[in-house]
């Protein structure tokens, strides 16, 4: 009993020193913990007038893909390949040149992406001049792809989602496929596509043009005369493009080529990029702990790309080393944050840019800016050409939502 009396006697002064007052905030400097973190949210719009779009980051000769479409809402695309001269009347077997009798020719491409819901897909192949190069216009190439120039078609099974597809021609039908003497053994091929619905395909075109596994191929197949070994009698000669200027795609849709200055463009044949600038309040940069940072982009209309295809497109966000406008060098550490782009969607696109914003402290000197580009820019573009609202738009301006923590005042809950 005495122990309980002693305990109550000791607690009584403490209770008197820190009593809850329902009419005012509690202040208990001696007992309440200080330096707690208070978490807050803020939304910061991009600096008005500080956002711009620029074009021309990827030349036509640097494209690493071939795009072909027909009726696609993303635009009309056609592709071309010019195969170089290749000696085809003999083949080397065990160090000896043997007469080569061609009985089959084949042309093949590697599909990287397609609309998997499109049925009866066909790649139509046309004979075009060997002088065709990356200076050709869409109208110029499309005019060449007429019925009289049709060589054959690659029929793609509905079950094939990606990989190499080919057409093999035998008998009397070989003649149109053989390069004419006037072409010096070269062969120019234009490519169009058709299916049971508007569609498109993305074909592989490796930049060094040395990777047979991915490059377009023209093959001569036949018999090496005088070879007894049956395993070696059957031979083939493979030809692939050897100049970047002799391959490419053209389109009738280049949104960024005639861009609206009040909108922001990313990707497309012009390889557009957009630059956003922000001004983060000093008390957040200097004293707050940034917990989360999300960039929100609003499409100016429904996004148009290649539907039902694997991979898809994304918009990538880069930080800047120094702000030089269109020529700003971007940071290279780590993978850039990305926001997924969905065909047909006009929904806002969130991009987690915490890694960029966290580096905007005054001590780092990093510009408070974000450079946007399409994930497929390194390939030379894609069907998707996103257009976003800018700081000049009435609604849907680019904005950052920042979640940050600040320390509570010492001695305050």
Phi, psi and omega in degrees: 000321180294325180298318179294321179296321180293318181297316179295324179295324180287325183281338184301314178297325180293319179295324179290332182276344181219082180255143179284125177250108185293345183268352181210157180301146178286143177225108182230069186302330183279332188246329186277139181290141176257180177060029172287158181264127175258123184264130180226161176241147171213150177245125183238119178283154177300150181303125183303127179076000182266006180252143182210161174244145180226155183229168172093026183277340179231113179291160182299329181284353181259004182290137184247013178221163173241126181249134179223133179212167178209109178077006182290139180296338178286348178128169178266131180230142173227151181232164179212153176218134174246116180273141185282173178297142178211131179292127187230006181266357177211160180218143182271123178233117180055040175086002181238131176286128180241145174303138186244116180260109183279129175237354181211141169236150182217147176229132184218155178222160177255119177278123176268323181206147178207164173284108186289348178266352177283132181252162177055044181288134179222137171259112180273132184247130184234146175281125179231162180301144179288352178276356180297132179214192187289359175272354183292145178268169178297312180298319181298317180284318183299326179296328180288339184271068182250163184306325182293336182264359183294128178267304179188184180228146171267116179272121183258121180297146180300333182282346182276117179263331179198172179109181184282135176233152186210164168236133177243131185239136181230174175064215183293342182284356179292323189310313180296339182273340181285134179300138179286155180301325181293341180270004180056035178082004179269161179220123176258130183232127172261148187234128173234173183220154174207157179200192181277003180203161175305133187203181178199165176221151172247121182253148182284142176211086185300141187295322182280348180057035179237353182267098183299329182298338184238344186283153169299142182230138168246126186237139167257128179236140181180203186248134173270113183292145176082005179262121183280320182296114184296334179289340182251350181295321181279119184231163174216148176243123181257136178234134177225160181302143180237007177224131180297332180289346182264009177224154177162182175226159177227157181215156176266003183233111175224089188301322185283344181295327178235057190287149173279123182296347180267007178232167181244135185240146178219135175078206182081175179303332179278359180051060183281149172227155178233140182247127177246139176239147181227163175228100181276131179308138183303324184294335175282315181294321190271324189238341184274156173259112181285126182259322182208145176217121182235123174272134178244124178246140180245117178299144177285347179188178179303135180285139180241123179213212178260107184289156172054039180243153182284156178085291182075178181251157177219155171261129183257141180246128181240146170275169182247144171284316176209145183273103177240026181068229184300332183260018182297125174286138183262157178292148185242359182277129177074167177286139181290147174299148182224149173240129184287141179248127182249129179302131177085354183267144173242015181289155176300146183247114177273140177230121179284104184248028180305316183299333179276311185294326180295344181262011182266013178299156184296333181284336182280331181077005180288134179299144176277075186209155179227130176258126181256136172213162181281143182298333181270009181300323181294341176273348183101020177110182179198180180294325183288131176228081185296142174232126185242158174288151184244186177291350178267357179280148180292325178224162175076026178298148174300138183210156176249133169252117184247126171258126185220160178241139176233146182288138174290159178296143181304131178084005179244141182288000000 
